[in-house]
């Protein structure tokens, strides 16, 4: 059996509470969640999700241009809308 060690670090109170609730919803302790994270980082030698500096990609120049194009199509009557099966309509 592996030798266990304690690791201490600080988290913002709201971040901790949010993570505790999410872990509880998944049936995990925070310790188990951090262990899963640590094992994945150690195995894959990378952070297992995207980490980037800067603003949200939604506000990137390319996305803004894309959305402006869609708005122009709507204004010009060129946009085609249809109901999507995943959207519930009352």
Biotite code that builds the C-alpha atoms (Angstrom):
import biotite.structure as struc

atoms = struc.array([
    struc.Atom([0.000, 0.000, 0.000], chain_id="A", res_id=1, res_name="UNK", atom_name="CA", element="C"),
    struc.Atom([1.270, 3.476, -0.863], chain_id="A", res_id=2, res_name="UNK", atom_name="CA", element="C"),
    struc.Atom([2.412, 5.781, 1.897], chain_id="A", res_id=3, res_name="UNK", atom_name="CA", element="C"),
    struc.Atom([-0.086, 8.648, 2.362], chain_id="A", res_id=4, res_name="UNK", atom_name="CA", element="C"),
    struc.Atom([0.972, 12.242, 2.917], chain_id="A", res_id=5, res_name="UNK", atom_name="CA", element="C"),
    struc.Atom([-0.980, 15.357, 3.804], chain_id="A", res_id=6, res_name="UNK", atom_name="CA", element="C"),
    struc.Atom([-1.065, 18.331, 1.461], chain_id="A", res_id=7, res_name="UNK", atom_name="CA", element="C"),
    struc.Atom([-2.312, 21.711, 2.677], chain_id="A", res_id=8, res_name="UNK", atom_name="CA", element="C"),
    struc.Atom([-3.275, 24.701, 0.551], chain_id="A", res_id=9, res_name="UNK", atom_name="CA", element="C"),
    struc.Atom([-5.699, 27.598, 0.692], chain_id="A", res_id=10, res_name="UNK", atom_name="CA", element="C"),
    struc.Atom([-8.892, 28.014, -1.320], chain_id="A", res_id=11, res_name="UNK", atom_name="CA", element="C"),
    struc.Atom([-11.392, 30.818, -1.485], chain_id="A", res_id=12, res_name="UNK", atom_name="CA", element="C"),
    struc.Atom([-14.301, 29.959, 0.828], chain_id="A", res_id=13, res_name="UNK", atom_name="CA", element="C"),
    struc.Atom([-16.912, 30.054, -1.969], chain_id="A", res_id=14, res_name="UNK", atom_name="CA", element="C"),
    struc.Atom([-14.749, 27.880, -4.234], chain_id="A", res_id=15, res_name="UNK", atom_name="CA", element="C"),
    struc.Atom([-14.376, 25.310, -1.456], chain_id="A", res_id=16, res_name="UNK", atom_name="CA", element="C"),
    struc.Atom([-18.108, 25.243, -0.718], chain_id="A", res_id=17, res_name="UNK", atom_name="CA", element="C"),
    struc.Atom([-18.964, 24.916, -4.402], chain_id="A", res_id=18, res_name="UNK", atom_name="CA", element="C"),
    struc.Atom([-16.482, 22.069, -4.828], chain_id="A", res_id=19, res_name="UNK", atom_name="CA", element="C"),
    struc.Atom([-17.725, 20.307, -1.694], chain_id="A", res_id=20, res_name="UNK", atom_name="CA", element="C"),
    struc.Atom([-21.279, 20.386, -3.043], chain_id="A", res_id=21, res_name="UNK", atom_name="CA", element="C"),
    struc.Atom([-20.227, 19.170, -6.498], chain_id="A", res_id=22, res_name="UNK", atom_name="CA", element="C"),
    struc.Atom([-18.178, 16.352, -4.949], chain_id="A", res_id=23, res_name="UNK", atom_name="CA", element="C"),
    struc.Atom([-21.064, 15.370, -2.677], chain_id="A", res_id=24, res_name="UNK", atom_name="CA", element="C"),
    struc.Atom([-23.379, 15.284, -5.692], chain_id="A", res_id=25, res_name="UNK", atom_name="CA", element="C"),
    struc.Atom([-20.950, 12.847, -7.349], chain_id="A", res_id=26, res_name="UNK", atom_name="CA", element="C"),
    struc.Atom([-20.517, 10.769, -4.211], chain_id="A", res_id=27, res_name="UNK", atom_name="CA", element="C"),
    struc.Atom([-16.898, 11.855, -3.757], chain_id="A", res_id=28, res_name="UNK", atom_name="CA", element="C"),
    struc.Atom([-14.955, 13.501, -0.987], chain_id="A", res_id=29, res_name="UNK", atom_name="CA", element="C"),
    struc.Atom([-12.793, 16.492, -1.842], chain_id="A", res_id=30, res_name="UNK", atom_name="CA", element="C"),
    struc.Atom([-9.790, 14.332, -0.977], chain_id="A", res_id=31, res_name="UNK", atom_name="CA", element="C"),
    struc.Atom([-10.877, 11.714, -3.524], chain_id="A", res_id=32, res_name="UNK", atom_name="CA", element="C"),
    struc.Atom([-11.452, 14.406, -6.172], chain_id="A", res_id=33, res_name="UNK", atom_name="CA", element="C"),
    struc.Atom([-7.989, 15.896, -5.613], chain_id="A", res_id=34, res_name="UNK", atom_name="CA", element="C"),
    struc.Atom([-6.462, 12.408, -5.686], chain_id="A", res_id=35, res_name="UNK", atom_name="CA", element="C"),
    struc.Atom([-8.140, 11.725, -9.051], chain_id="A", res_id=36, res_name="UNK", atom_name="CA", element="C"),
    struc.Atom([-6.781, 15.050, -10.339], chain_id="A", res_id=37, res_name="UNK", atom_name="CA", element="C"),
    struc.Atom([-3.257, 14.344, -9.012], chain_id="A", res_id=38, res_name="UNK", atom_name="CA", element="C"),
    struc.Atom([-3.156, 10.836, -10.500], chain_id="A", res_id=39, res_name="UNK", atom_name="CA", element="C"),
    struc.Atom([-4.290, 12.104, -13.901], chain_id="A", res_id=40, res_name="UNK", atom_name="CA", element="C"),
    struc.Atom([-1.692, 14.903, -13.901], chain_id="A", res_id=41, res_name="UNK", atom_name="CA", element="C"),
    struc.Atom([1.023, 12.446, -12.885], chain_id="A", res_id=42, res_name="UNK", atom_name="CA", element="C"),
    struc.Atom([-0.009, 9.885, -15.501], chain_id="A", res_id=43, res_name="UNK", atom_name="CA", element="C"),
    struc.Atom([-0.567, 12.278, -18.417], chain_id="A", res_id=44, res_name="UNK", atom_name="CA", element="C"),
    struc.Atom([2.039, 14.920, -17.453], chain_id="A", res_id=45, res_name="UNK", atom_name="CA", element="C"),
    struc.Atom([-0.458, 17.704, -18.196], chain_id="A", res_id=46, res_name="UNK", atom_name="CA", element="C"),
    struc.Atom([-3.314, 19.621, -16.613], chain_id="A", res_id=47, res_name="UNK", atom_name="CA", element="C"),
    struc.Atom([-6.393, 17.564, -17.639], chain_id="A", res_id=48, res_name="UNK", atom_name="CA", element="C"),
    struc.Atom([-8.340, 20.589, -18.872], chain_id="A", res_id=49, res_name="UNK", atom_name="CA", element="C"),
    struc.Atom([-7.607, 23.747, -20.820], chain_id="A", res_id=50, res_name="UNK", atom_name="CA", element="C"),
    struc.Atom([-5.821, 26.489, -18.901], chain_id="A", res_id=51, res_name="UNK", atom_name="CA", element="C"),
    struc.Atom([-5.315, 29.780, -20.672], chain_id="A", res_id=52, res_name="UNK", atom_name="CA", element="C"),
    struc.Atom([-4.603, 33.399, -19.969], chain_id="A", res_id=53, res_name="UNK", atom_name="CA", element="C"),
    struc.Atom([-6.834, 36.081, -21.359], chain_id="A", res_id=54, res_name="UNK", atom_name="CA", element="C"),
    struc.Atom([-10.500, 36.597, -21.752], chain_id="A", res_id=55, res_name="UNK", atom_name="CA", element="C"),
    struc.Atom([-13.274, 34.182, -22.451], chain_id="A", res_id=56, res_name="UNK", atom_name="CA", element="C"),
    struc.Atom([-13.109, 32.874, -26.046], chain_id="A", res_id=57, res_name="UNK", atom_name="CA", element="C"),
    struc.Atom([-16.723, 33.961, -26.496], chain_id="A", res_id=58, res_name="UNK", atom_name="CA", element="C"),
    struc.Atom([-15.379, 37.523, -26.697], chain_id="A", res_id=59, res_name="UNK", atom_name="CA", element="C"),
    struc.Atom([-12.521, 36.726, -29.084], chain_id="A", res_id=60, res_name="UNK", atom_name="CA", element="C"),
    struc.Atom([-12.238, 38.845, -32.224], chain_id="A", res_id=61, res_name="UNK", atom_name="CA", element="C"),
    struc.Atom([-13.041, 35.909, -34.489], chain_id="A", res_id=62, res_name="UNK", atom_name="CA", element="C"),
    struc.Atom([-16.188, 35.012, -32.538], chain_id="A", res_id=63, res_name="UNK", atom_name="CA", element="C"),
    struc.Atom([-17.348, 38.640, -32.423], chain_id="A", res_id=64, res_name="UNK", atom_name="CA", element="C"),
    struc.Atom([-16.949, 38.838, -36.225], chain_id="A", res_id=65, res_name="UNK", atom_name="CA", element="C"),
    struc.Atom([-18.887, 35.572, -36.596], chain_id="A", res_id=66, res_name="UNK", atom_name="CA", element="C"),
    struc.Atom([-21.724, 36.832, -34.373], chain_id="A", res_id=67, res_name="UNK", atom_name="CA", element="C"),
    struc.Atom([-21.819, 40.156, -36.198], chain_id="A", res_id=68, res_name="UNK", atom_name="CA", element="C"),
    struc.Atom([-22.193, 38.235, -39.461], chain_id="A", res_id=69, res_name="UNK", atom_name="CA", element="C"),
    struc.Atom([-25.114, 36.296, -38.038], chain_id="A", res_id=70, res_name="UNK", atom_name="CA", element="C"),
    struc.Atom([-26.731, 39.529, -36.851], chain_id="A", res_id=71, res_name="UNK", atom_name="CA", element="C"),
    struc.Atom([-26.318, 40.986, -40.333], chain_id="A", res_id=72, res_name="UNK", atom_name="CA", element="C"),
    struc.Atom([-27.955, 37.897, -41.859], chain_id="A", res_id=73, res_name="UNK", atom_name="CA", element="C"),
    struc.Atom([-30.866, 38.277, -39.437], chain_id="A", res_id=74, res_name="UNK", atom_name="CA", element="C"),
    struc.Atom([-31.263, 41.952, -40.334], chain_id="A", res_id=75, res_name="UNK", atom_name="CA", element="C"),
    struc.Atom([-31.165, 41.108, -44.052], chain_id="A", res_id=76, res_name="UNK", atom_name="CA", element="C"),
    struc.Atom([-33.682, 38.279, -43.682], chain_id="A", res_id=77, res_name="UNK", atom_name="CA", element="C"),
    struc.Atom([-31.109, 35.654, -44.719], chain_id="A", res_id=78, res_name="UNK", atom_name="CA", element="C"),
    struc.Atom([-31.095, 33.729, -41.451], chain_id="A", res_id=79, res_name="UNK", atom_name="CA", element="C"),
    struc.Atom([-33.046, 30.458, -41.270], chain_id="A", res_id=80, res_name="UNK", atom_name="CA", element="C"),
    struc.Atom([-34.380, 29.381, -37.894], chain_id="A", res_id=81, res_name="UNK", atom_name="CA", element="C"),
    struc.Atom([-35.891, 26.045, -36.956], chain_id="A", res_id=82, res_name="UNK", atom_name="CA", element="C"),
    struc.Atom([-36.972, 24.339, -33.779], chain_id="A", res_id=83, res_name="UNK", atom_name="CA", element="C"),
    struc.Atom([-34.375, 22.029, -32.255], chain_id="A", res_id=84, res_name="UNK", atom_name="CA", element="C"),
    struc.Atom([-35.403, 18.737, -30.659], chain_id="A", res_id=85, res_name="UNK", atom_name="CA", element="C"),
    struc.Atom([-33.351, 19.459, -27.512], chain_id="A", res_id=86, res_name="UNK", atom_name="CA", element="C"),
    struc.Atom([-35.209, 22.680, -26.812], chain_id="A", res_id=87, res_name="UNK", atom_name="CA", element="C"),
    struc.Atom([-38.416, 22.244, -24.862], chain_id="A", res_id=88, res_name="UNK", atom_name="CA", element="C"),
    struc.Atom([-41.228, 24.461, -26.068], chain_id="A", res_id=89, res_name="UNK", atom_name="CA", element="C"),
    struc.Atom([-44.171, 25.080, -23.720], chain_id="A", res_id=90, res_name="UNK", atom_name="CA", element="C"),
])
